[in-house]
Amino acid sequence: MRLRNTLIVVVLLALVGGYALYVGHHPPPGKNHPAFTLEANDIASIELRSPSHDLVVERGKDGGWVLTKPIATNADQTAVDSMAGAISSLEITDTADENPTDLAQFGLARPAVTLTVTTKNKHVLPAIEVGKETPVGNSAYIRMSDQPAVLLVASSFPPNVEKSVDDLRSRALITLKPASINRIVITPASSGPEIELERKGENWMIVKPERTAADGAAVQQFLDTVTAGQVSEFVDDKPSDLTKYGLVSPSLRIAFYGGKDNQEESMLFGFKLPEAEKNSIYVRRGEGGERPVVSVADYVFNAADKTFDDLRDKTLLVFDRSSVERIAVAGGPPPALIARAPGGKWSITGEGKTANAEVLVAESLLDQLHDLQGTKIVEDPMIDPKRYGMERPSLEFTLYAKDGKQIGVIKASELEVTVGTGGANGKPVRQHFGYATTSANQAVYQIMPERVSDLGRTVTRLEGDLAGKPTPTPAVGASPGALASPIAK
């Protein structure tokens, strides 16, 4: 007796469970009900079959979406998530025809797309055949594979699932994130040497063609721009001839190394597209294998095409502020010597006189020299000093340590240069440029002319202390104001 009762209970539970599962994925007919009782996160794969293609997206081991058919590649996570959301939230608004005899009138004789969803528990849901939009009413026709009825859904649903391979594949050129990259190799085709950079903690070092500090801001901008680059157009998924794209001997190769397994992700840049209005260039990943040819906006190439001088540190003189005991100033103003004094004070000596210097102003001069950076390196080594105002610089600073040894020399000049003519009268157009050199190397740096002016204003303020009353000026370190620095002619 007990056995029979137990069997009855088991059978009833199985029936109830089966019914619940059926109802869960096959809601009752009627108006305004969900097509499935389903969360987007429950979807493991989506197959889209259309007259032109058959594609499949699946969740990878890490939970991200990948395309597995007709090609194996990363998927656009946002695009597939949006499609999965549209499927899980699909609502049947009404029934158009319970037993249709002519599917063509609904666009269902040859559906635009037939989608099949498989859940994470391996359950395959009834396929959805997507037809055309209704003549009125902002609706579209669909049909489920497990019933004959033609159903109505919102007209926004078909665009969410009528997708091509290019709609769903990832357009990211590089998957590594800037923070995870620890090594970069830039290989130009012919002009200039190969450049190799390595991350050391929070800083970057150039290790090839010579070992030197890198310009952190320039490297970060390079990384941010190149890794954020997106594919403009998928040109050729299975290229048989790379010559026509300029990718047999690429004009530039960039390789990034990083991530969990220190993986390599590289890019090869080829010819510009023949259509000038596209402003694009052919690119292909460089790790080998069957890699598609794509195009990217040429600004990505411009950001990637860096020289050694572009990426090297452009700090004029690297020194410890606390190690500086004296600063000798020459150039435009009368020569002066600014020196530390007891009690955290500074003095200034010039024209046979010595006076206390304003501490904040002296410290400001030290900061300005410490932080002085070039915007670019215009020549290395400098061939013609006169061209950059270095025969008679506007300002010259020599820094000395406590033991009397020289730390280094910085020279700076501001030049007013004719850069062309303009206007109907053809008057010359004049422009100011700032240049600086350092005893640390033979390069000449272009700097903002305002930096030369700021240094001149600070020196003038300090020299006012020799006269017994400081020269009134705006806040130290601000942009050029009433006191302008000397300009080399």
C-alpha positions in Angstrom: 0.0 0.0 0.0 2.7 2.4 1.0 4.7 1.6 -2.2 1.6 2.3 -4.3 1.1 5.7 -2.6 4.7 6.6 -3.0 4.5 5.8 -6.7 1.4 7.9 -7.1 3.1 10.8 -5.4 6.2 10.5 -7.7 4.0 10.4 -10.8 2.1 13.4 -9.7 5.2 15.4 -8.9 6.6 14.5 -12.4 3.4 15.6 -14.0 3.4 18.9 -12.1 7.1 19.5 -12.8 6.7 18.7 -16.5 3.7 21.1 -16.7 5.7 23.8 -14.9 8.6 23.4 -17.4 6.2 23.5 -20.3 4.4 26.6 -19.1 7.7 28.2 -18.2 8.9 28.1 -21.8 5.4 28.0 -23.5 3.2 30.7 -22.0 -0.5 30.4 -22.6 -2.0 32.0 -25.7 -3.6 35.4 -25.6 -2.7 39.0 -25.7 0.2 40.8 -24.1 2.1 37.9 -22.7 5.9 37.0 -22.9 7.0 34.7 -25.6 9.3 33.0 -23.1 9.8 33.0 -19.3 13.5 33.7 -19.7 16.3 36.0 -18.5 18.9 37.2 -20.9 21.6 35.7 -18.7 20.0 32.3 -19.2 20.8 32.3 -22.9 23.8 30.2 -23.9 23.6 30.5 -27.7 21.6 32.1 -30.4 21.4 30.8 -34.0 20.2 33.2 -36.8 19.3 31.5 -40.1 18.3 33.7 -43.0 18.3 33.2 -46.8 21.8 34.7 -47.0 23.6 33.3 -44.0 23.6 31.0 -40.9 25.4 32.4 -37.9 25.8 31.3 -34.3 26.9 33.3 -31.2 27.7 31.5 -28.0 28.9 32.3 -24.5 32.5 31.5 -24.0 34.1 30.1 -20.9 34.5 33.6 -19.4 30.8 34.4 -20.1 31.6 36.7 -23.0 30.0 36.3 -26.4 31.9 34.7 -29.4 30.9 34.1 -32.9 31.4 30.4 -33.9 29.7 30.4 -37.3 30.3 31.1 -40.1 33.6 32.4 -38.7 35.3 32.0 -35.3 36.0 35.5 -33.8 35.1 37.7 -30.8 31.6 39.1 -30.8 30.5 42.6 -30.1 29.4 42.2 -26.5 27.0 45.2 -26.5 25.4 44.2 -29.8 24.8 40.5 -28.7 23.7 41.5 -25.2 21.1 43.9 -26.8 19.8 41.0 -29.0 19.6 38.6 -26.1 17.7 41.2 -24.1 15.3 41.7 -27.0 14.6 37.9 -27.2 14.2 37.4 -23.4 11.8 40.4 -23.2 9.8 39.6 -26.3 6.1 40.0 -25.8 3.3 38.6 -27.9 0.8 41.4 -28.3 -1.9 39.5 -30.2 -2.7 36.6 -32.6 -3.0 37.6 -36.2 -4.2 34.2 -37.6 -4.7 31.0 -35.6 -4.5 28.7 -38.7 -2.9 30.6 -41.6 -3.2 29.1 -45.1 -1.0 31.7 -46.9 2.2 32.5 -45.0 3.5 34.7 -47.8 1.2 37.6 -46.9 2.9 37.7 -43.5 6.4 37.5 -44.9 6.7 34.0 -43.3 6.9 31.8 -46.4 10.6 32.7 -46.4 11.2 34.3 -43.1 13.7 37.2 -42.9 15.4 35.3 -40.1 14.7 32.2 -38.0 16.3 32.4 -34.6 16.8 29.5 -32.2 17.8 30.0 -28.6 19.6 27.4 -26.4 19.6 28.0 -22.6 22.5 27.3 -20.2 20.7 24.1 -19.1 20.9 22.8 -22.8 17.2 23.4 -23.4 16.4 24.4 -27.0 13.5 26.8 -27.2 11.0 26.8 -30.0 12.4 28.7 -33.0 11.0 32.1 -33.9 10.4 32.9 -37.5 10.4 36.6 -38.2 8.2 38.0 -40.9 7.4 41.5 -42.1 5.8 44.5 -40.5 2.1 45.0 -40.4 0.6 47.6 -42.8 -0.6 49.6 -39.7 -0.2 49.4 -36.0 3.6 49.3 -35.4 3.7 45.6 -35.2 5.5 42.7 -36.9 4.5 39.1 -37.7 6.3 36.1 -36.2 5.6 32.4 -35.8 6.8 29.9 -33.3 8.0 26.5 -34.5 5.8 24.7 -32.0 2.5 26.2 -33.2 0.8 27.2 -36.4 -0.5 30.6 -35.4 0.9 33.9 -36.8 1.5 36.2 -33.8 2.0 39.9 -33.5 5.0 41.5 -31.7 6.3 45.1 -31.6 7.8 46.3 -34.8 11.1 47.1 -32.9 11.8 43.3 -32.5 12.8 42.4 -36.1 15.7 45.0 -36.3 17.1 43.6 -33.1 17.5 40.1 -34.5 17.9 40.6 -38.3 21.7 40.8 -37.9 24.6 40.0 -40.2 28.0 38.7 -39.2 29.5 42.2 -39.5 26.7 43.5 -37.2 27.7 41.1 -34.4 31.4 40.6 -34.7 33.7 42.7 -32.5 35.2 45.8 -34.1 37.9 46.2 -31.6 41.4 46.1 -33.1 43.1 45.1 -29.8 41.5 43.4 -26.9 44.3 44.1 -24.4 43.6 47.1 -22.1 46.2 49.9 -21.7 46.7 49.1 -18.1 47.5 45.4 -18.8 50.1 46.1 -21.5 53.7 45.9 -20.2 55.7 45.9 -23.5 55.4 47.6 -26.8 57.4 47.1 -30.0 57.1 49.5 -32.9 58.6 48.4 -36.2 58.6 50.9 -39.1 59.1 49.6 -42.7 62.2 51.6 -43.4 62.4 55.0 -41.8 63.9 55.0 -38.3 64.9 52.2 -35.9 62.7 49.7 -34.2 61.4 51.1 -30.9 60.9 48.9 -27.8 59.3 50.1 -24.6 58.8 48.3 -21.2 56.7 49.2 -18.3 58.6 49.6 -15.0 56.0 50.0 -12.3 54.1 53.2 -13.1 56.7 54.4 -15.6 57.7 53.5 -19.1 61.3 53.0 -20.3 62.6 52.9 -23.9 65.0 50.0 -24.2 65.6 50.2 -27.9 67.2 51.7 -29.9 68.8 53.1 -26.7 67.9 52.9 -23.1 66.3 56.1 -21.8 63.2 57.2 -19.9 60.0 57.5 -22.0 57.5 60.4 -22.0 54.8 58.9 -19.9 52.1 61.2 -21.2 53.0 60.5 -24.8 53.1 56.7 -24.3 49.7 56.8 -22.5 48.1 58.8 -25.3 49.6 56.4 -27.8 48.1 53.4 -25.9 44.7 55.0 -25.3 44.2 56.0 -29.0 45.5 52.8 -30.6 43.8 50.3 -28.3 40.5 52.2 -28.6 40.7 52.1 -32.4 37.7 50.4 -34.1 37.3 48.6 -37.4 35.6 50.9 -40.0 35.0 48.1 -42.5 35.6 44.4 -42.8 37.3 44.2 -46.2 38.3 40.6 -46.8 37.8 37.7 -44.4 40.0 35.2 -46.3 42.5 37.3 -48.2 44.4 35.3 -50.9 46.6 38.2 -52.0 47.9 40.6 -49.3 50.0 42.5 -51.8 47.1 44.7 -53.0 46.5 45.8 -49.5 50.2 46.7 -48.8 50.4 44.1 -46.1 53.1 41.8 -47.4 55.6 44.5 -46.5 53.6 46.7 -44.1 54.4 50.3 -43.5 54.2 49.8 -39.8 53.9 47.0 -37.3 52.8 47.5 -33.7 53.0 44.7 -31.2 51.6 44.8 -27.7 52.4 42.3 -24.9 50.4 41.8 -21.7 47.5 40.3 -20.0 47.3 37.2 -17.9 49.6 35.1 -20.1 51.7 38.0 -21.5 50.0 37.4 -24.8 51.0 39.2 -28.0 48.5 41.2 -30.0 49.9 43.0 -33.1 48.7 45.2 -35.9 50.0 45.5 -39.5 49.3 48.8 -41.4 49.2 48.7 -45.2 48.0 51.0 -48.0 45.5 53.8 -47.7 42.1 52.9 -49.2 41.7 54.1 -52.8 38.5 56.0 -51.9 40.0 59.2 -50.6 36.8 60.3 -48.9 37.0 57.2 -46.5 40.2 58.5 -44.9 41.1 54.9 -44.0 44.0 52.5 -44.1 44.2 48.7 -44.5 45.0 46.8 -41.3 45.5 43.2 -40.4 46.3 41.5 -37.1 49.9 40.2 -37.3 49.9 37.0 -35.1 49.6 34.8 -38.2 46.8 32.4 -39.1 43.7 33.3 -41.1 43.3 36.9 -40.2 40.9 39.2 -42.0 41.9 42.5 -43.7 40.0 45.4 -42.3 40.1 49.2 -42.6 40.5 51.7 -39.8 40.4 55.5 -39.7 43.8 57.0 -40.6 43.9 58.8 -37.3 44.7 55.4 -35.7 47.7 55.1 -38.0 48.8 58.6 -37.2 48.6 57.9 -33.5 50.5 54.6 -33.9 53.3 55.9 -36.2 55.7 57.2 -33.5 59.4 57.9 -33.6 62.0 57.5 -30.9 61.9 61.3 -30.3 58.1 61.3 -30.1 58.2 58.8 -27.2 61.3 59.7 -25.3 61.1 61.7 -22.1 61.3 65.4 -22.9 62.1 66.7 -19.5 65.0 69.2 -20.0 66.9 68.3 -16.9 66.2 65.5 -14.4 67.3 66.5 -10.9 66.2 66.4 -7.2 65.0 69.8 -6.1 66.5 69.3 -2.6 70.0 68.7 -4.1 70.2 72.2 -5.7 72.2 74.6 -3.6 72.7 77.5 -6.1 71.3 78.7 -9.5 73.4 80.9 -11.6 71.3 83.0 -14.0 72.7 84.6 -17.2 71.3 85.7 -20.5 68.8 88.6 -20.9 68.8 90.0 -17.3 72.0 91.0 -15.5 73.8 87.9 -14.2 72.7 86.8 -10.7 73.3 84.0 -8.3 70.4 82.6 -6.3 71.5 80.5 -3.3 70.1 78.7 -0.4 70.5 80.5 3.0 70.2 79.2 6.5 66.7 78.6 7.9 65.1 77.5 4.7 65.7 80.9 3.1 67.2 82.0 -0.2 69.5 84.9 -1.2 70.2 86.6 -4.4 73.5 88.2 -5.4 74.1 90.5 -8.4 75.9 93.6 -9.5 78.0 93.6 -6.3 75.0 93.3 -3.9 73.4 90.5 -1.9 69.8 90.5 -0.6 67.3 88.1 0.8 65.2 86.6 -1.9 61.5 85.9 -1.6 61.4 82.2 -0.6 58.2 81.4 -2.6 59.6 83.0 -5.7 62.9 81.2 -5.5 61.2 77.9 -4.9 58.9 78.7 -7.9 62.0 79.2 -10.1 63.3 75.8 -9.0 60.0 74.2 -9.7 59.8 75.7 -13.2 63.2 74.4 -14.1 62.5 71.0 -12.6 59.2 70.7 -14.5 60.3 72.2 -17.8 59.4 69.9 -20.7 59.6 70.1 -24.4 56.5 69.6 -26.6 58.8 67.9 -29.2 62.4 67.4 -30.1 63.1 69.4 -33.3 66.7 68.4 -33.8 69.1 65.9 -32.3 71.9 66.7 -32.3 71.5 70.5 -32.8 73.4 71.5 -35.8 72.9 75.3 -36.0 72.6 77.0 -32.5 71.8 80.3 -34.1 68.7 79.0 -35.7 67.2 78.3 -32.3 68.6 81.4 -30.5 71.2 79.4 -28.6 74.2 81.5 -29.5 72.8 84.2 -27.2 69.9 82.6 -25.3 67.2 84.6 -23.7 68.0 82.9 -20.4 70.6 80.5 -19.1 70.5 78.6 -15.8 73.4 76.6 -14.3 72.5 74.5 -11.3 75.0 73.5 -8.6 74.9 70.9 -5.9 75.9 71.4 -2.2 79.4 70.1 -3.0 79.8 72.7 -5.7 79.6 70.3 -8.6 77.5 71.3 -11.6 74.2 69.5 -11.9 73.4 70.8 -15.3 72.7 73.8 -17.6 69.4 74.8 -19.2 69.3 77.4 -22.0 66.0 78.9 -23.3 65.1 81.4 -26.0 62.0 82.9 -27.4 62.1 83.7 -31.1 59.7 85.8 -33.2 59.7 84.2 -36.7 58.0 85.1 -39.9 55.9 82.1 -40.9 54.3 83.5 -44.1 52.2 86.3 -45.4 48.5 86.9 -45.0 45.6 89.1 -46.0 45.1 91.2 -49.1 48.0 93.5 -48.1 50.4 90.6 -48.0 51.9 91.6 -44.6 54.2 89.1 -43.0 52.7 86.8 -40.3 54.9 86.6 -37.2 54.8 83.8 -34.7 56.6 83.2 -31.4 58.4 80.0 -30.7 60.2 78.7 -27.6 63.3 76.5 -27.7 65.5 75.0 -25.0 68.6 72.9 -24.7 70.2 71.1 -21.8 73.7 69.9 -20.9 72.2 66.4 -20.5 72.2 65.8 -24.2 72.7 67.4 -27.6 69.0 67.8 -28.6 67.1 71.0 -29.1 63.5 71.0 -27.7 60.6 73.1 -28.7 58.8 74.4 -25.7 55.8 76.7 -25.2 57.0 80.3 -25.6 55.0 81.0 -22.4 57.4 78.9 -20.5 60.3 81.2 -21.4 58.2 84.2 -20.5 57.3 82.6 -17.1 60.9 82.0 -16.3 61.8 85.6 -17.3 59.1 87.0 -15.1 60.3 84.9 -12.1 63.9 86.1 -12.6 62.8 89.7 -12.9 60.8 89.4 -9.7 63.8 88.0 -7.8 66.1 90.7 -9.2 63.7 93.2 -7.7 64.8 92.0 -4.3 68.3 93.5 -5.0 66.7 97.0 -5.3 65.0 96.6 -1.9 61.5 96.2 -3.1 60.0 93.3 -5.1 58.6 94.0 -8.5 54.7 93.7 -8.3 53.6 91.0 -10.7 50.7 88.5 -11.0 51.0 85.1 -9.2 54.3 83.4 -9.8 54.1 80.6 -12.4 51.0 82.1 -14.2 50.9 82.8 -17.9 52.8 85.7 -19.2 51.5 89.0 -18.0 52.9 92.5 -17.9 56.5 91.4 -17.6 57.5 89.7 -20.8 60.8 87.8 -21.2 63.5 88.9 -23.6 62.9 87.9 -27.2 65.9 86.9 -29.3 65.9 88.7 -32.6 
